[in-house]
Amino acid sequence: MIIYFFLLLCTSIDCLFSEEEVWQEPLTIAEDGGSVKLTCLYTKQRTTTIIWLRQKLGEKPYVVATSYQLQPPQFYNVFEKSDRFNATISPFSFNLSISNIKLSDSATYYCAVTFLYEITFGQGTVLIVKDQSLKKRTHIQQEKVEMVEPADSVTQCTVVTDRCAGDHNVHWFRHGSGDSQSGIIYTQGQSSGQCEKSFNASSPTQTCVYSLPKNLRVSDAGTYYCAVVACGEILFGSGAKLNIKDAHFQIEVLVLLSIIRSAVLLFIFIICLICTYIGH
């Protein structure tokens, strides 16, 4: 019921989103069976309750834990009975730790700070959990580094599997640099990829290629990850780092070089005129 109360406040009063007041790491990648700590830092001095929420792909968010006026955290829903989740509270930080990570922990985790009727959310931390055993039979390939032109759409994700044949649901994440926003940027449903089957008797496989239909701009530079829903699980690619060529900057450089070239030619012409005048 707590989640519905907070969501009701967001729709009826005022929900504030501020990266400066609540800070979270945009993306965290972990291996299944390992452990991870999700950090939430906040600068607001007056707070009532601090909240951690988890939202899986295509699902509604659920409250993980809360802390009222810096008291020991209280867990809710399925997290209340799980000993894998732990939270530590201190002034200006509320960190969530997960041990023995499972593939099902892959989700976006949001930290929110409340004071009276005001709720301030962080931008969320996308937790990607890689399943090594499943990847032995299902492989996801992405470009490592790519220099592309603006307006190009070349980001691709290739899925090679010997089971769970058929179309897959594909989600695209972006991890920007600096002040760039991160998170889910596009979701592709089934029948959106180009698939080919190999009928090798010993090991039949299926290869599907999915492209991100996004006209890239300079501000879109960053690392792009594809998440493929296959075999009832979510598999993540290793990421493709894209650097976008700045066409405007290139034009400015060409114009500057042209001006310098013209100035040099004019200078040479003037020197020739002076030499001719002195010779006469």
ROVOMI-49522 format. One line per 4 residues: number of its first residue (from 1); their letters; for each residue x, y, z of C-alpha. Coordinates in Angstrom, 2 decimals. Example, Ala and Ser with C-alpha at 12.3 -4.5 7.8 and 13.67 -1.06 7.14 Angstrom:
1 = as = 12.30:-4.50:7.80  13.67:-1.06:7.14 .
//
This chain:
1 = miiy = 0.00:0.00:0.00  2.91:2.35:0.59  3.87:2.42:-3.08  0.36:3.45:-4.08 .
5 = ffll = 0.38:6.21:-1.48  3.62:7.66:-2.85  2.48:7.32:-6.45  -0.77:9.11:-5.52 .
9 = lcts = 1.25:11.96:-4.05  3.27:12.17:-7.27  0.14:12.57:-9.39  -1.88:14.83:-7.12 .
13 = idcl = 0.69:17.18:-5.57  4.20:17.65:-6.90  6.88:15.12:-7.75  10.34:16.63:-8.05 .
17 = fsee = 13.14:15.05:-10.09  16.56:16.46:-9.30  19.92:14.86:-10.01  21.56:17.33:-7.65 .
21 = evwq = 19.42:16.54:-4.60  19.39:12.75:-5.03  22.35:11.11:-6.78  22.57:7.51:-8.03 .
25 = eplt = 25.06:5.65:-10.19  23.29:5.32:-13.58  24.48:1.80:-14.38  25.88:-1.13:-12.40 .
29 = iaed = 26.93:-4.47:-13.93  27.37:-7.56:-11.76  27.88:-11.31:-12.18  25.30:-13.79:-10.93 .
33 = ggsv = 26.25:-15.15:-7.53  28.23:-12.04:-6.62  27.33:-9.00:-4.55  26.70:-5.35:-5.28 .
37 = kltc = 26.04:-2.11:-3.42  23.68:0.49:-4.87  24.51:3.98:-3.66  22.03:6.75:-2.92 .
41 = lytk = 23.38:10.14:-1.87  21.14:13.09:-1.08  21.77:16.70:-0.12  18.42:17.63:1.37 .
45 = qrtt = 18.82:18.39:5.07  15.13:18.14:5.87  13.85:14.64:5.14  11.03:12.50:6.51 .
49 = tiiw = 11.36:9.15:4.76  13.92:7.70:2.35  12.79:4.96:-0.02  14.29:2.32:-2.31 .
53 = lrqk = 12.05:1.00:-5.11  12.64:-1.69:-7.73  11.09:-1.74:-11.19  11.62:-4.65:-13.55 .
57 = lgek = 11.21:-4.39:-17.30  7.54:-4.03:-18.15  6.40:-4.20:-14.52  5.20:-1.70:-11.94 .
61 = pyvv = 7.62:-0.52:-9.21  7.69:-2.12:-5.76  9.00:-0.69:-2.50  12.16:-2.46:-1.35 .
65 = atsy = 12.95:-0.63:1.87  12.27:2.62:3.71  13.87:4.53:6.55  11.83:7.01:8.59 .
69 = qlqp = 13.92:9.84:10.07  17.16:7.83:9.87  15.73:4.90:11.84  16.80:1.32:10.95 .
73 = pqfy = 15.52:0.38:7.48  12.32:-1.61:7.11  11.83:-3.98:4.16  8.59:-4.71:2.31 .
77 = nvfe = 7.02:-7.19:-0.11  9.25:-10.14:-1.07  12.31:-8.30:0.24  11.04:-8.51:3.83 .
81 = ksdr = 11.71:-12.25:3.98  14.93:-12.22:1.98  18.29:-12.17:3.72  20.05:-11.18:0.47 .
85 = fnat = 18.96:-7.54:0.75  20.48:-5.20:3.29  20.34:-1.42:3.68  22.49:1.02:5.62 .
89 = ispf = 21.27:4.48:6.57  23.31:7.51:7.59  22.94:11.26:7.20  22.89:12.04:3.46 .
93 = sfnl = 23.18:8.40:2.27  20.95:5.34:2.05  22.74:2.41:0.41  21.18:-0.88:-0.70 .
97 = sisn = 23.31:-4.05:-0.77  22.41:-7.28:-2.56  24.31:-10.52:-1.94  24.21:-13.79:-3.89 .
101 = ikls = 22.86:-11.87:-6.88  20.37:-13.63:-9.12  19.41:-12.95:-12.70  15.96:-11.94:-11.45 .
105 = dsat = 17.55:-9.00:-9.60  18.10:-7.24:-12.94  15.96:-4.10:-12.76  16.03:-0.34:-12.27 .
109 = yyca = 16.38:0.70:-8.63  15.12:4.14:-7.65  15.97:6.08:-4.52  13.54:8.75:-3.33 .
113 = vtfl = 13.64:11.28:-0.50  10.45:12.67:1.01  9.68:15.71:3.16  6.04:16.42:3.97 .
117 = yeit = 4.26:16.37:0.57  7.40:16.63:-1.53  9.07:13.62:-3.14  12.46:13.89:-4.84 .
121 = fgqg = 13.60:10.97:-7.01  17.04:10.00:-8.20  17.51:9.11:-11.86  17.64:5.42:-10.99 .
125 = tvli = 20.35:2.77:-11.14  20.04:0.12:-13.85  21.38:-3.14:-12.43  22.50:-5.63:-15.09 .
129 = vkdq = 23.15:-9.16:-13.84  24.98:-11.42:-16.29  24.21:-15.14:-16.28  27.40:-16.95:-17.27 .
133 = slkk = 25.83:-20.43:-17.51  23.05:-19.33:-19.85  25.44:-17.36:-22.05  27.27:-20.60:-22.89 .
137 = rthi = 24.34:-21.54:-25.13  23.01:-18.11:-26.00  25.46:-15.45:-27.17  24.84:-11.74:-27.62 .
141 = qqek = 27.29:-9.82:-29.79  27.68:-6.05:-29.98  30.15:-3.73:-31.67  32.94:-2.66:-29.34 .
145 = vemv = 33.79:0.82:-30.61  32.12:2.63:-33.46  32.63:6.11:-34.90  29.42:7.13:-36.61 .
149 = epad = 27.98:10.11:-38.40  25.04:12.08:-37.00  21.64:10.77:-38.19  23.10:7.25:-38.58 .
153 = svtq = 21.33:4.24:-37.08  23.95:1.52:-36.90  23.73:0.17:-33.36  23.11:-3.57:-33.69 .
157 = ctvv = 22.63:-6.51:-31.36  23.15:-10.06:-32.65  21.64:-13.01:-30.76  22.97:-16.51:-31.47 .
161 = tdrc = 21.21:-19.36:-29.65  20.73:-23.11:-29.94  17.52:-23.04:-27.94  14.47:-20.81:-27.41 .
165 = agdh = 14.19:-20.27:-31.15  11.85:-17.57:-32.38  11.55:-13.83:-31.93  12.79:-12.13:-28.79 .
169 = nvhw = 11.88:-8.99:-26.90  14.83:-6.59:-26.95  15.39:-3.60:-24.67  18.06:-0.97:-25.25 .
173 = frhg = 19.93:0.81:-22.44  22.24:3.77:-22.74  25.01:4.65:-20.31  26.02:8.23:-21.06 .
177 = sgds = 29.06:10.14:-19.92  29.15:13.24:-17.77  25.74:14.86:-17.49  24.14:12.62:-20.12 .
181 = qsgi = 21.02:10.77:-19.10  21.10:6.98:-18.80  18.44:4.30:-18.74  16.05:2.47:-21.05 .
185 = iytq = 15.76:4.31:-24.35  13.90:1.86:-26.58  11.99:-1.43:-26.44  11.53:-3.71:-29.43 .
189 = gqss = 8.75:-6.29:-29.46  8.73:-9.63:-31.18  9.12:-9.92:-34.96  11.33:-6.83:-35.00 .
193 = gqce = 14.57:-8.60:-35.90  16.01:-10.41:-38.90  16.49:-14.09:-38.05  18.20:-16.93:-39.88 .
197 = ksfn = 18.25:-20.58:-38.86  21.13:-23.00:-39.32  19.92:-26.59:-39.66  23.15:-28.23:-38.58 .
201 = assp = 22.14:-31.70:-37.42  24.54:-31.73:-34.48  23.86:-28.19:-33.29  21.07:-26.23:-34.98 .
205 = tqtc = 21.24:-22.53:-34.17  19.30:-19.37:-34.82  20.89:-15.97:-35.41  18.83:-12.80:-35.03 .
209 = vysl = 20.02:-9.25:-35.66  18.27:-6.33:-33.98  19.00:-2.68:-34.82  18.33:0.37:-32.71 .
213 = pknl = 16.20:2.67:-34.93  17.52:5.90:-33.53  18.93:8.85:-35.43  22.06:9.55:-33.44 .
217 = rvsd = 23.18:13.01:-32.42  26.40:14.24:-30.85  24.71:14.27:-27.43  23.86:10.56:-27.85 .
221 = agty = 27.48:9.44:-27.45  27.88:6.72:-24.84  27.76:2.97:-24.32  24.68:1.14:-25.56 .
225 = ycav = 23.59:-2.20:-24.09  20.95:-4.53:-25.49  18.93:-6.74:-23.15  17.31:-9.78:-24.77 .
229 = vacg = 14.47:-11.70:-23.17  15.20:-15.33:-24.10  14.54:-18.69:-22.46  12.52:-16.97:-19.75 .
233 = eilf = 15.57:-14.96:-18.69  17.14:-11.61:-19.57  20.56:-11.63:-21.24  22.72:-8.55:-21.67 .
237 = gsga = 25.25:-7.66:-24.32  28.74:-6.47:-23.47  27.92:-2.97:-24.72  28.79:-0.95:-27.80 .
241 = klni = 30.63:2.32:-27.28  29.58:4.90:-29.85  31.41:8.12:-30.59  29.39:10.53:-32.69 .
245 = kdah = 31.17:12.75:-35.19  30.32:16.41:-34.73  29.46:17.61:-38.23  29.18:21.24:-37.13 .
249 = fqie = 32.63:21.10:-35.55  34.07:19.60:-38.74  32.50:22.39:-40.80  33.93:25.01:-38.44 .
253 = vlvl = 37.40:23.45:-38.79  37.13:23.43:-42.60  36.01:27.07:-42.62  38.87:28.03:-40.31 .
257 = lsii = 41.40:26.20:-42.49  39.97:27.91:-45.57  40.33:31.33:-43.93  43.92:30.58:-42.90 .
261 = rsav = 44.73:29.37:-46.42  43.26:32.53:-47.95  45.17:34.71:-45.50  48.46:32.96:-46.34 .
265 = llfi = 47.86:33.35:-50.08  46.99:37.03:-49.61  50.15:37.54:-47.56  52.28:35.89:-50.27 .
269 = fiic = 50.58:38.02:-52.93  51.32:41.22:-50.99  54.96:40.20:-50.50  55.27:39.59:-54.25 .
273 = lict = 53.82:43.03:-54.99  56.25:44.67:-52.58  59.21:42.81:-54.10  58.10:43.83:-57.60 .
277 = yigh = 57.73:47.46:-56.54  61.19:47.52:-54.90  62.75:45.88:-57.97  61.47:48.68:-60.18 .
//
